[in-house]
Amino acid sequence: MVREFFTWWGQQLADCVPEALRWLGSPKDDALVIEPVGPIGTPQAISVSLRRRGRENPLGRYSLQSGHLRGLPRAAGKQAVLRLTEADVLSKTVTLPLAAERDLGQVLAFEIDRETPFGTAEILWTYHIVRRDRQRAQLSVRLLLVPRARLSNILDTLKNNDVIPNRAEIGTGPDRGAFFVLHSSGGQTVGINGRPFFYWPAAALCGALAVAAVVVPFVRQAAALASIDQEIANGRATAAEAEKLRREIERISGSAELIDTERNKAGRPLVALAALTRLLPGDTYLTEFRQQQQKITVSGRSAAASRLIGALSTSDQLRNPGFTAPVTRIEALRAEVFTITAEMAQ
């Protein structure tokens, strides 16, 4: 029962592999590769090569006319593989209900008699899933088969020379890499879509998934805690920088307030000059300007100095304007010389 479970589970995993990547699972183990020359049913000769680590080295070509293969090499400890071409294999795409995927091998075994002119005992067969149409609940399966009668001649000749291939590989075409197990009792390829060594990787993957199911939550929790610790550390650094900036701002603000206070105490000459410029009439000229804290003293000439006191009194920035010296008239200049004092409003 355990073996059946791993067989089914391995099949599910293999069917999830994209078709374009399935060639990665092709059997490329070391073997003595035997390829018929001519039609598979009546080959005239065979071509033999030795495959090691995925590379093949030709060993020669041997005639089958006499039925005895003289000089046929033997590869000690290596299996023999019969290589077929695309033309040697019959193929058909079968459409089945999507629910048949669970027991696809058994379903196809029943469908072979209806879909092909052969019985299961007359052929070697395998399959792979082409497409799943979940909207229509249909499954497209590519069925590959080889009549046993086609292989009997060459297999008998090889057996008479003590060479017994254990499988037949498809070497060309879109189904390259799929293979048929020659000694299976019912004719079906033992394996998953023609790739039996997916069993142990599938079992290993199941174990890895079980371990991952236990370990991943702890790893994710540790990663989350590490992320939170990092955020806290970053937040502390940001808070320390913000506190440093706040203190610097307070220091600078205190310095600015101190400067403004001292400027107010000492007086602001530019403010006073701006106010006088707006208030004094156009025929008035200043010849002297002095400011001691908030008290200003100006001297100058004007066509009518008496009106200046009224003009300065209208300002919100100046208070208590008044003459500090007698107004002197200069007839030659048609002007009056004045000296006025006032206080800057706080």
Residue pairs with C-beta under 8 A, 6 or more apart in sequence:
6 199
6 202
6 203
6 206
7 192
7 199
8 102
9 202
9 206
10 192
10 198
10 199
10 201
10 202
10 203
11 104
11 105
11 192
11 193
13 192
13 198
13 202
13 205
14 22
14 25
14 192
14 193
14 195
14 198
14 202
15 101
15 128
15 129
15 192
15 193
17 25
19 128
19 130
22 128
22 177
22 193
22 195
23 176
23 177
25 177
25 195
25 197
25 198
26 176
26 177
26 178
26 195
27 167
27 169
27 177
27 179
27 195
27 197
28 51
28 54
29 51
29 79
30 50
30 51
30 52
30 53
30 75
30 78
31 51
31 75
31 78
31 79
31 80
31 81
32 48
32 49
32 50
32 51
32 73
32 74
32 75
32 78
32 79
32 80
32 81
32 163
33 48
33 49
33 50
33 51
33 56
33 81
33 83
33 169
34 46
34 47
34 48
34 80
34 81
34 82
34 83
34 158
34 163
34 165
35 46
35 47
35 48
35 49
35 82
35 83
35 171
36 43
36 45
36 46
36 47
36 82
36 83
36 84
36 154
37 43
37 44
37 45
37 46
37 47
37 61
38 44
38 45
40 84
40 85
40 88
40 150
40 151
40 154
41 149
41 150
41 153
42 153
43 64
43 153
43 154
44 63
44 64
44 65
45 61
45 62
45 63
45 64
46 61
46 62
46 64
46 69
46 154
47 58
47 60
47 61
48 58
48 59
48 60
48 61
48 62
48 72
48 73
49 56
49 57
49 58
49 59
50 56
50 57
50 59
50 73
50 75
50 78
51 57
51 81
59 73
60 71
60 73
62 69
62 70
62 71
62 72
63 69
64 154
64 157
67 157
67 160
68 160
68 161
69 157
69 158
69 161
69 163
72 161
72 163
74 162
74 163
79 165
79 166
79 167
80 158
80 163
80 164
80 165
80 166
81 165
81 166
81 167
81 168
81 169
81 179
82 151
82 154
82 155
82 158
82 165
82 167
82 168
82 169
82 182
83 168
83 169
83 171
84 146
84 168
84 169
84 170
84 171
85 170
85 171
85 172
85 173
86 170
86 172
86 173
86 174
86 175
88 146
88 150
89 144
89 145
89 146
89 170
89 173
89 175
90 116
90 144
90 145
90 146
90 147
91 142
91 143
91 144
91 145
91 175
92 115
92 116
92 142
92 143
93 130
93 140
93 141
93 142
93 143
94 108
94 111
94 115
94 140
94 141
94 142
94 143
95 138
95 139
95 140
95 141
96 104
96 107
96 111
96 138
96 139
96 141
97 137
97 138
97 139
98 132
98 133
98 134
98 137
98 138
98 139
99 137
100 107
100 139
101 129
101 132
101 139
104 127
104 129
104 139
104 141
105 127
105 188
108 125
108 127
108 141
108 143
109 120
109 186
109 188
112 118
112 119
112 120
112 123
112 125
112 143
112 145
113 119
113 120
115 143
116 123
116 143
116 145
118 145
118 147
120 186
120 187
120 188
121 186
121 187
122 147
122 148
122 149
122 187
123 145
123 146
123 147
123 148
123 187
124 145
124 146
124 148
124 151
124 168
124 180
124 181
124 182
124 184
124 187
124 188
124 189
125 143
125 144
125 145
125 146
125 180
125 187
125 188
125 189
126 144
126 145
126 178
126 179
126 180
126 188
126 189
126 191
126 193
126 194
127 141
127 142
127 143
127 144
127 193
127 194
128 141
128 142
128 144
128 175
128 178
128 193
128 194
129 139
129 140
129 141
129 142
129 193
130 140
130 141
130 142
131 139
131 140
132 138
132 139
132 140
133 139
133 140
142 175
144 170
144 175
144 178
144 180
144 194
146 168
146 180
148 187
151 168
151 182
155 165
155 182
158 164
158 165
165 182
166 181
166 182
166 183
167 179
167 180
167 181
167 182
168 179
168 180
168 182
169 177
169 178
169 179
170 176
170 177
170 178
170 179
170 194
177 194
177 195
178 189
178 193
178 194
178 195
179 189
179 191
179 194
180 189
180 194
181 189
181 190
181 191
181 196
184 190
189 196
190 196
191 197
191 198
191 199
192 198
192 199
192 202
264 346
265 293
266 293
267 291
267 292
267 293
267 294
267 295
267 296
267 344
268 344
269 289
269 291
271 317
271 344
272 289
272 291
272 296
272 317
272 318
272 344
273 289
275 315
275 317
275 318
276 286
276 298
276 312
278 315
279 311
279 312
279 314
279 315
279 318
280 286
280 302
280 308
280 311
280 312
281 302
281 303
281 307
281 308
281 311
283 302
283 303
283 304
284 300
284 301
284 302
284 303
284 308
285 300
285 301
285 302
286 298
286 299
286 300
287 299
287 300
287 301
288 297
288 298
288 299
288 300
289 296
289 297
289 298
290 296
290 297
290 298
291 297
291 344
294 343
294 344
294 346
295 341
295 342
295 343
295 344
296 318
296 341
296 342
296 343
296 344
297 324
297 339
297 340
297 341
298 339
298 340
299 337
299 338
299 339
299 340
300 337
300 338
301 330
301 333
301 335
301 336
301 337
301 338
302 308
302 335
302 336
302 338
303 334
303 335
303 336
304 336
305 323
305 327
305 336
305 337
305 338
306 327
308 321
308 338
308 340
309 321
309 322
309 323
309 340
312 318
312 321
312 340
312 342
313 321
316 345
317 344
317 345
318 342
318 343
318 344
318 345
319 342
319 343
319 344
319 345
320 342
320 343
321 340
321 341
321 342
322 340
322 341
322 342
323 338
323 339
323 340
324 339
324 340
324 341
325 338
325 339
327 336
327 337
327 338
328 336
328 337
329 335
329 336
329 337
330 336
330 337
